[in-house]
Amino acid sequence: MESQISSPFYKRLAFNLISVCLIGIIIIYGKSIVVPLALAILFANLLLPVTRFLSKHRFNRPLAILAPLLTAICIVATVLVLLSAQVGNFLEDVPTLSEKGTKVIGNLQAWIDENAHMSVRKQNQYFKQGVDNLKEQAPKIVGVTFVSIAGVITYAVLIPLFTFLTLYYRKTIKEFLVGVFKNGSTRKVNEVLEESTTVAQQYVTGLLIETVIVFTLNVIGFLIIGIKYPVFLALLAAILNLIPYVGILVANLLCMATTLLTSDRISDVVWVGVVLGLVQIFDNNFGMPVIVGNKVKINALVTIIGVLIGGALCGVPGMFLAIPSIAVMKIVCDKVPELKPWGIMLGDDESHSSVAESAKKNKIGFFKKKTKAKESGEGKLVNQ
């Protein structure tokens, strides 16, 4: 007879809600450290196979970590230089774009006056009020911009540092996690760590390959259309595509607006939207499932909610980290019996049905074994 009585549901629910609130508070107030650390863990998992390979070939541990890390930093720096060059070419044409923008706004005001019966004078009044409000908010915007630049510099320093230290002390971190959860099964803890590492590697590697493919397809499509800044707009759309669901919408708006200002044909704007839409369809049906992999399947509802929560807590980095975080949560929930309902909630219908089917097969197999044992027992009694 078990002496331990399980806690009431309301008490367990209260503890869970308090824990979630505490984690949210820690993330909000400590995001300057938590976000770089989480990104560093992702990049460390990406570099881990190379580090292990170099360690097996008689490289000492610091050199086996520094070599792939410095290579990755050089690749990122090269991409940033190319992007800044494209941005510089775009900024050179800003005066021309502003003139074209004035014409577009004039045509838009005339259309509003004709269809919505709002005079141009009244529209200008509303526009003037908006400009005045923007001037009042200018000091705050400058402050936020300064904080953002300082944050980028902080990330540029902390992410490589945390990545190096995570790889250097990975065995110590693993022993710590196994020791913390020693009341459970050590085998299950090791399985969770191995599967989490695999998922992180698949996610980051798949995203890099997917970004290259999306960028290539966007460039080809934009070159066929013949719009200005095809490389810049394709690279912008590919980078924004890293943010699930929200990024591609923003990319569509920015690319179509830029094309509207730089092209004399409205059809080019439409074709830009068509190209981005086709690339997105290809990405959703082939890129993510095949390239990123189906190691852990997460349903769309949880993904969207997770992306929104990640954006509310940590901004754009939080949106990027939402999917791998949910994937790791699902792995933990699938391995812990008390959390399996949460794992079913995080997964999609296919994974849920596969779990139910396997449980059904196990149940049927159990009853078959029981029936056979019963029949054999009855046979022995008859023989006796």
C-alpha positions in Angstrom: 0.0 0.0 0.0 1.4 3.4 -0.9 1.8 5.8 2.0 2.3 8.8 -0.3 -0.9 10.6 -1.1 -0.8 12.7 -4.3 -1.4 16.4 -3.9 -4.8 17.8 -5.0 -5.1 19.1 -8.5 -5.7 22.7 -7.5 -2.5 22.7 -5.5 -0.4 21.3 -8.4 -2.0 23.8 -10.8 -1.1 26.7 -8.4 2.5 25.5 -8.2 2.7 25.2 -12.0 1.3 28.7 -12.5 3.6 30.2 -9.9 6.6 28.4 -11.6 5.6 29.7 -15.0 5.2 33.3 -13.7 8.6 33.1 -12.0 10.2 31.8 -15.2 8.6 34.6 -17.2 9.8 37.3 -14.7 13.3 35.9 -14.8 13.3 36.0 -18.6 11.9 39.5 -18.8 14.3 41.0 -16.3 17.3 38.8 -17.2 16.9 38.7 -21.0 20.1 40.5 -21.6 21.8 37.4 -20.2 19.2 34.7 -20.9 18.8 35.4 -24.6 22.6 35.4 -25.5 23.0 32.2 -23.4 20.1 30.5 -25.2 21.5 31.5 -28.6 25.0 30.4 -27.6 23.6 27.0 -26.6 22.0 26.7 -30.1 25.2 27.6 -31.8 27.2 25.3 -29.5 25.0 22.4 -30.6 25.7 23.4 -34.2 29.4 23.4 -33.7 29.5 20.3 -31.5 30.0 17.7 -34.3 33.0 19.6 -35.7 34.5 20.0 -32.2 34.2 16.3 -31.5 35.7 15.5 -34.9 38.7 17.8 -34.2 39.1 16.4 -30.7 39.4 12.8 -32.1 42.2 14.0 -34.4 44.5 15.1 -31.6 43.4 18.7 -31.3 43.4 20.0 -27.8 40.1 21.1 -26.4 40.5 24.9 -26.7 41.8 24.7 -30.3 39.1 22.2 -31.3 36.5 24.7 -30.1 38.2 27.9 -31.4 38.7 26.7 -34.9 35.0 26.2 -35.9 34.0 29.1 -33.7 36.3 31.6 -35.5 35.3 30.1 -38.9 31.6 30.7 -38.0 32.3 34.3 -36.9 34.1 35.0 -40.2 31.1 33.6 -42.2 28.7 35.8 -40.2 31.0 38.8 -40.6 31.1 38.2 -44.4 27.3 38.1 -44.6 27.0 41.3 -42.6 29.5 43.1 -44.9 27.6 42.0 -48.0 24.4 43.1 -46.4 25.8 46.5 -45.4 27.0 47.0 -49.0 23.5 46.3 -50.3 22.0 48.6 -47.8 24.5 51.3 -48.8 23.5 51.0 -52.5 19.9 51.3 -51.4 20.5 54.4 -49.2 22.2 56.2 -52.2 18.8 56.2 -54.0 16.8 57.4 -51.0 16.3 61.0 -52.4 14.9 59.5 -55.6 12.7 57.2 -53.6 11.4 60.0 -51.5 10.3 61.9 -54.6 8.6 58.8 -55.9 7.0 58.3 -52.5 5.6 61.8 -52.6 3.9 61.1 -55.9 2.5 57.8 -54.6 1.2 59.5 -51.5 -0.4 62.2 -53.7 -2.2 59.6 -55.8 -3.3 57.7 -52.7 -4.7 60.9 -51.2 -6.6 61.6 -54.4 -8.0 58.1 -54.4 -9.1 58.5 -50.7 -10.7 61.8 -51.5 -12.6 60.3 -54.4 -13.8 57.1 -52.7 -13.8 57.8 -49.0 -14.9 61.5 -49.4 -12.1 62.7 -47.1 -10.5 65.9 -48.4 -6.8 66.2 -49.0 -6.7 69.1 -46.5 -8.2 66.9 -43.8 -5.8 64.1 -44.6 -2.9 66.6 -44.3 -4.2 67.6 -40.9 -4.2 64.0 -39.7 -0.7 63.6 -41.1 0.5 66.7 -39.3 -0.9 65.5 -36.0 0.9 62.2 -36.6 4.2 64.0 -37.2 3.8 66.1 -34.1 3.2 63.0 -32.0 6.3 61.5 -33.6 8.4 64.5 -32.6 7.2 64.2 -29.0 8.2 60.5 -29.0 11.6 61.3 -30.7 13.7 61.3 -27.5 12.2 57.9 -26.5 12.9 56.5 -30.0 16.5 57.7 -29.8 16.9 56.1 -26.4 15.4 52.8 -27.7 17.7 52.9 -30.7 20.8 53.5 -28.5 19.7 50.6 -26.3 19.2 48.4 -29.4 22.7 49.3 -30.7 24.2 48.6 -27.2 22.3 45.3 -27.2 23.7 44.2 -30.6 27.2 45.0 -29.3 26.5 43.0 -26.1 25.2 40.1 -28.2 28.3 40.2 -30.4 30.5 39.8 -27.4 28.5 37.5 -25.2 27.3 34.9 -27.8 30.8 33.8 -28.9 32.0 33.8 -25.3 29.1 31.7 -24.0 29.4 29.4 -27.0 33.1 28.7 -26.2 32.4 28.2 -22.5 29.4 25.9 -23.2 31.5 23.7 -25.5 34.4 23.7 -23.1 32.4 22.8 -20.0 29.8 20.6 -21.8 30.8 17.4 -19.8 30.5 19.3 -16.5 27.1 20.7 -17.5 25.9 17.2 -18.4 27.0 15.8 -15.1 25.3 18.6 -13.3 22.0 18.0 -15.1 22.2 14.2 -14.4 22.9 14.9 -10.8 20.1 17.4 -10.4 17.6 14.9 -11.8 19.1 11.9 -10.0 15.7 11.1 -8.4 14.5 10.0 -11.8 16.0 7.6 -14.3 19.6 8.5 -15.4 18.9 6.8 -18.7 15.9 9.1 -19.4 18.0 12.2 -18.5 20.7 11.1 -21.0 18.0 10.4 -23.6 16.5 13.9 -23.1 19.9 15.5 -23.4 20.9 13.6 -26.5 17.5 14.2 -28.3 17.6 17.9 -27.3 21.1 18.2 -28.8 20.0 16.4 -32.0 16.9 18.6 -32.3 19.0 21.8 -31.8 21.5 20.7 -34.5 18.8 19.8 -36.9 16.9 23.0 -36.3 19.9 25.4 -36.7 21.5 23.5 -39.6 18.2 23.2 -41.4 17.5 26.9 -40.9 20.9 27.8 -42.5 20.3 25.5 -45.5 16.7 26.7 -45.8 17.8 30.4 -45.7 20.3 29.8 -48.5 17.6 28.1 -50.6 15.0 30.8 -49.9 17.5 33.5 -50.8 18.5 31.8 -54.0 14.9 31.3 -55.1 14.0 34.9 -54.2 17.0 36.2 -56.2 16.1 34.1 -59.3 12.4 35.3 -59.1 13.3 39.0 -58.6 15.9 38.9 -61.5 13.3 37.3 -63.8 10.8 40.1 -62.9 13.6 42.7 -63.4 13.1 44.9 -60.3 15.7 47.0 -58.6 17.8 45.8 -55.6 17.0 42.1 -56.3 19.9 40.8 -54.0 19.0 43.2 -51.2 15.3 42.4 -51.2 16.0 38.7 -51.5 18.4 38.7 -48.6 16.0 40.8 -46.5 13.1 38.4 -47.2 15.3 35.3 -46.4 16.5 36.8 -43.1 13.0 37.8 -42.1 11.8 34.3 -43.0 13.8 33.0 -40.0 11.0 34.5 -37.8 8.1 31.9 -38.1 4.8 33.2 -39.6 5.4 36.9 -38.8 8.6 37.4 -40.7 7.3 36.5 -44.1 4.4 38.9 -43.7 6.8 41.8 -42.9 9.0 40.7 -45.8 6.1 40.9 -48.2 5.1 44.3 -47.0 8.7 45.7 -47.2 9.5 44.2 -50.6 6.3 45.2 -52.2 6.5 48.8 -50.8 10.1 49.1 -52.0 9.1 47.8 -55.5 6.2 50.3 -55.6 8.6 53.1 -55.0 11.3 51.9 -57.5 9.2 50.6 -60.4 6.8 52.4 -62.8 4.7 49.2 -63.3 2.1 48.1 -60.7 2.4 44.6 -62.1 6.0 44.3 -60.7 4.5 44.8 -57.2 2.0 42.0 -57.8 4.7 39.7 -59.2 6.9 40.4 -56.1 4.1 39.2 -53.9 3.5 36.2 -56.2 7.2 35.2 -56.0 7.4 35.5 -52.2 4.1 33.6 -51.9 5.4 30.7 -54.1 8.7 30.5 -52.3 6.8 30.4 -49.0 4.6 27.6 -50.2 7.7 25.7 -51.3 9.3 26.4 -48.0 6.3 25.3 -45.9 5.7 22.0 -47.8 9.3 21.0 -48.6 11.9 23.2 -46.8 10.9 22.9 -43.2 9.6 19.2 -43.3 12.4 17.8 -45.4 15.4 20.0 -44.6 14.8 20.8 -40.9 13.5 17.3 -40.2 10.6 15.7 -38.4 12.4 14.7 -35.3 9.9 16.6 -33.1 6.6 17.7 -34.6 4.8 20.8 -33.1 1.3 21.8 -34.1 0.8 25.2 -35.7 -1.4 26.5 -32.8 1.3 26.0 -30.2 4.0 27.3 -32.7 2.1 30.6 -33.3 1.3 31.1 -29.5 5.0 30.3 -28.7 6.3 32.8 -31.3 4.0 35.5 -29.9 4.9 34.8 -26.3 8.6 34.7 -27.3 8.2 38.1 -29.1 6.4 39.6 -26.1 9.1 38.4 -23.7 12.3 38.9 -25.6 11.5 40.6 -29.0 12.8 39.2 -32.2 15.4 36.8 -30.6 12.5 35.4 -28.6 10.6 34.6 -31.7 13.6 32.9 -33.2 14.1 30.8 -30.0 10.5 29.9 -29.6 10.4 26.8 -31.8 13.6 25.0 -30.5 12.5 25.8 -26.9 9.1 24.2 -27.5 10.7 21.3 -29.2 12.9 20.7 -26.1 9.9 21.1 -23.9 8.1 18.4 -25.9 11.0 16.0 -25.5 11.0 16.5 -21.7 7.2 16.1 -21.6 7.3 12.9 -23.6 9.9 11.3 -21.3 8.3 12.3 -18.0 5.1 10.2 -17.3 3.4 13.1 -15.4 3.9 15.5 -18.3 2.9 13.3 -21.2 -0.5 15.1 -21.6 1.4 18.3 -22.2 3.6 16.5 -24.8 0.4 15.4 -26.6 -0.8 19.0 -26.5 2.4 20.3 -28.0 2.6 17.7 -30.7 0.6 17.5 -33.9 -2.2 15.0 -34.8 0.1 12.5 -36.5 2.4 12.2 -33.5 -0.6 11.9 -31.2 -2.2 9.2 -33.3 1.1 7.3 -33.5 1.4 7.4 -29.7 -2.2 6.3 -29.3 -1.7 3.5 -31.9 1.4 2.2 -30.2 -0.4 2.3 -26.8 -3.3 0.4 -28.4 -0.9 -2.2 -29.9 0.8 -2.6 -26.5 -2.5 -3.1 -24.8 -3.6 -5.7 -27.4 -0.3 -7.5 -27.0 -0.7 -7.5 -23.3 -4.2 -9.1 -23.5 -3.0 -11.6 -26.0 -0.2 -12.7 -23.7 -2.6 -12.8 -20.8 -5.0 -15.0 -22.8 -2.2 -17.3 -23.9 -1.1 -17.7 -20.3 -4.6 -18.4 -19.2 -5.1 -21.0 -22.0 -1.8 -22.7 -21.1 -2.7 -22.8 -17.5 -6.1 -24.4 -18.3 -4.3 -26.9 -20.5 -2.0 -27.9 -17.7 -5.0 -28.4 -15.4 -6.7 -30.7 -18.0 -3.5 -32.7 -18.4 -3.3 -33.2 -14.7 
